[in-house]
Amino acid sequence: MEELRTVIITGANSGLGFESAKKIAANKEYRLILACRNLEKAKQAQEAIIKETGNSNVERLLLDTSSLKSVEDFVEEFKNHSDSLFGLINNAGISGMHQGKSVDNVEIVMATNYLGHWYLTNLLLEKYDIKKIFNISSDMHNPPQGLKWRDVKDIFYSDNSDRTAYPYSKLSAIYFTNELQERLDKEGRNTLVNSFNPGMMQTNFAGGPMPKSRVLFVKTMMPDRFGDLDKSSTALASLMLDDSLDVKAKYFDRSVNFIDSSPLSYEIDNQKELWNYTEGFIKEWKNK
Ligand SMILES: NC(=O)c1ccc[n+]([C@@H]2O[C@H](COP(=O)([O-])OP(=O)(O)OC[C@H]3O[C@@H](n4cnc5c(N)ncnc54)[C@H](OP(=O)(O)O)[C@@H]3O)[C@@H](O)[C@H]2O)c1
């Protein structure tokens, strides 16, 4: 029998991660790893996916993306029982309403949405020839009020009092995508790295479904920002399942079509600065 294709999805117990996991698992050539911070919630998701798809190759593993130690533990555990890894969806995320520091003393939104995924991806790439990586971004990488790049240290250690942590974390997901692709290409590896914007969806993200009046407001005033959970998860799953996909370092927008991300997201100096700072940060953390 041919080997199953394993896909890891972070934050797969809810919203986009859960729906995409279900749609990928519907294809029984795939084995899903639900990488979640709450194993009880993950168990419910796992059971629901198995029941609905009939695919019993759905597993759950503990991962808290806001903790670098948790990322290391996850990778060790995964390596112990997996010889290959086909796909990775860096999806787990928290909204910009959160304030506080991670266990590693980094602003919590950046730590959860970006830093943990950076480390996770790089650790996994040390062992596996991953075929496809999707980093979940957002159109809020380019917020209506605009965004200016800052010293990375300021972004890592901000108190998020100006509520820019979320846009920076999602802009960082695009810089990470593009820089990682460039580096993997130089190494001659065949991984495809892309970012994906699901659009504004009704999930647990903002603490539960938006009131109808807000949905109507967004649909009317900001049609370009509105998304649909079913459509976006279908598109993300299709991109993972599509063997003919050969696109890289692109920003998919709520569909299997890519568009340009913001002009700021193509600033190569920022992209390099972010990578170098992150790499240095992790090295320092390891030496502690
Ligand atoms: N919803 C939107 O309007 C929207 C718009 C654009 C982009 N996005 C992006 O889409 C992605 C998925 O969000 P969603 O809308 O599906 O929201 P969601 O329903 O709240 O799902 C988020 C998932 O991330 C998990 N998570 C949060 N912090 C984590 C951590 N430290 N470690 C591991 N897992 C963690 C959550 O786990 P718990 O259940 O344990 O909290 C949950 O499984 C996010 O990256 C988000 O930024 C969402």
The ligand as an SDF file (V2000), in Angstrom:
LIG
                    3D

 48 52  0  0  0  0  0  0  0  0999 V2000
  -11.9870   34.6360   11.5810 N   0  0  0  0  0  0  0  0  0  0  0  0
  -11.5760   35.6370   10.8210 C   0  0  0  0  0  0  0  0  0  0  0  0
  -12.3040   36.5970   10.5470 O   0  0  0  0  0  0  0  0  0  0  0  0
  -10.1610   35.5910   10.2410 C   0  0  0  0  0  0  0  0  0  0  0  0
   -9.8240   36.5370    9.2450 C   0  0  0  0  0  0  0  0  0  0  0  0
   -8.5510   36.4900    8.6800 C   0  0  0  0  0  0  0  0  0  0  0  0
   -7.6310   35.5460    9.1250 C   0  0  0  0  0  0  0  0  0  0  0  0
   -7.9980   34.6610   10.0970 N   0  0  0  0  0  0  0  0  0  0  0  0
   -6.9820   33.6940   10.5330 C   0  0  0  0  0  0  0  0  0  0  0  0
   -7.4880   32.3680   10.4040 O   0  0  0  0  0  0  0  0  0  0  0  0
   -6.8130   31.5180   11.3370 C   0  0  0  0  0  0  0  0  0  0  0  0
   -7.8320   30.6260   12.0200 C   0  0  0  0  0  0  0  0  0  0  0  0
   -8.6880   31.4280   12.7850 O   0  0  0  0  0  0  0  0  0  0  0  0
  -10.2280   31.0790   12.9390 P   0  0  0  0  0  0  0  0  0  0  0  0
  -10.9940   32.2090   12.3600 O   0  0  0  0  0  0  0  0  0  0  0  0
  -10.5110   29.7220   12.4800 O   0  0  0  0  0  0  0  0  0  0  0  0
  -10.3750   31.2170   14.5310 O   0  0  0  0  0  0  0  0  0  0  0  0
  -10.7330   30.1620   15.6730 P   0  0  0  0  0  0  0  0  0  0  0  0
  -12.0140   29.4780   15.3840 O   0  0  0  0  0  0  0  0  0  0  0  0
  -10.5970   30.9310   16.9480 O   0  0  0  0  0  0  0  0  0  0  0  0
   -9.5480   29.0990   15.5730 O   0  0  0  0  0  0  0  0  0  0  0  0
   -8.2470   29.4090   16.0120 C   0  0  0  0  0  0  0  0  0  0  0  0
   -7.5580   28.1440   16.3940 C   0  0  0  0  0  0  0  0  0  0  0  0
   -6.2280   28.4870   16.8480 O   0  0  0  0  0  0  0  0  0  0  0  0
   -6.0250   27.8570   18.0860 C   0  0  0  0  0  0  0  0  0  0  0  0
   -5.0230   28.5310   18.9060 N   0  0  0  0  0  0  0  0  0  0  0  0
   -5.0540   29.7790   19.4370 C   0  0  0  0  0  0  0  0  0  0  0  0
   -3.9420   29.9890   20.1570 N   0  0  0  0  0  0  0  0  0  0  0  0
   -3.1980   28.8610   20.0810 C   0  0  0  0  0  0  0  0  0  0  0  0
   -1.9550   28.4570   20.6210 C   0  0  0  0  0  0  0  0  0  0  0  0
   -1.2360   29.2510   21.4240 N   0  0  0  0  0  0  0  0  0  0  0  0
   -1.4870   27.2220   20.3290 N   0  0  0  0  0  0  0  0  0  0  0  0
   -2.2030   26.3770   19.5430 C   0  0  0  0  0  0  0  0  0  0  0  0
   -3.3870   26.6880   19.0230 N   0  0  0  0  0  0  0  0  0  0  0  0
   -3.8820   27.9250   19.2930 C   0  0  0  0  0  0  0  0  0  0  0  0
   -7.3830   27.8460   18.7560 C   0  0  0  0  0  0  0  0  0  0  0  0
   -7.3950   26.9350   19.8320 O   0  0  0  0  0  0  0  0  0  0  0  0
   -8.4490   27.0900   21.0660 P   0  0  0  0  0  0  0  0  0  0  0  0
   -9.7470   26.5540   20.5620 O   0  0  0  0  0  0  0  0  0  0  0  0
   -7.8310   26.2540   22.1320 O   0  0  0  0  0  0  0  0  0  0  0  0
   -8.5200   28.5460   21.4020 O   0  0  0  0  0  0  0  0  0  0  0  0
   -8.2290   27.4130   17.5720 C   0  0  0  0  0  0  0  0  0  0  0  0
   -8.1140   26.0420   17.3760 O   0  0  0  0  0  0  0  0  0  0  0  0
   -6.0310   32.4330   12.2760 C   0  0  0  0  0  0  0  0  0  0  0  0
   -4.6710   32.4140   11.9260 O   0  0  0  0  0  0  0  0  0  0  0  0
   -6.6200   33.8100   12.0090 C   0  0  0  0  0  0  0  0  0  0  0  0
   -5.6890   34.8460   12.2280 O   0  0  0  0  0  0  0  0  0  0  0  0
   -9.2400   34.6500   10.6580 C   0  0  0  0  0  0  0  0  0  0  0  0
  1  2  1  0
  2  3  2  0
  2  4  1  0
  4  5  1  0
  4 48  2  0
  5  6  2  0
  6  7  1  0
  7  8  2  0
  8  9  1  0
  8 48  1  0
  9 10  1  0
  9 46  1  0
 10 11  1  0
 11 12  1  0
 11 44  1  0
 12 13  1  0
 13 14  1  0
 14 15  2  0
 14 16  1  0
 14 17  1  0
 17 18  1  0
 18 19  2  0
 18 20  1  0
 18 21  1  0
 21 22  1  0
 22 23  1  0
 23 24  1  0
 23 42  1  0
 24 25  1  0
 25 26  1  0
 25 36  1  0
 26 27  1  0
 26 35  1  0
 27 28  2  0
 28 29  1  0
 29 30  1  0
 29 35  2  0
 30 31  1  0
 30 32  2  0
 32 33  1  0
 33 34  2  0
 34 35  1  0
 36 37  1  0
 36 42  1  0
 37 38  1  0
 38 39  2  0
 38 40  1  0
 38 41  1  0
 42 43  1  0
 44 45  1  0
 44 46  1  0
 46 47  1  0
M  CHG  2   8   1  16  -1
M  END
$$$$
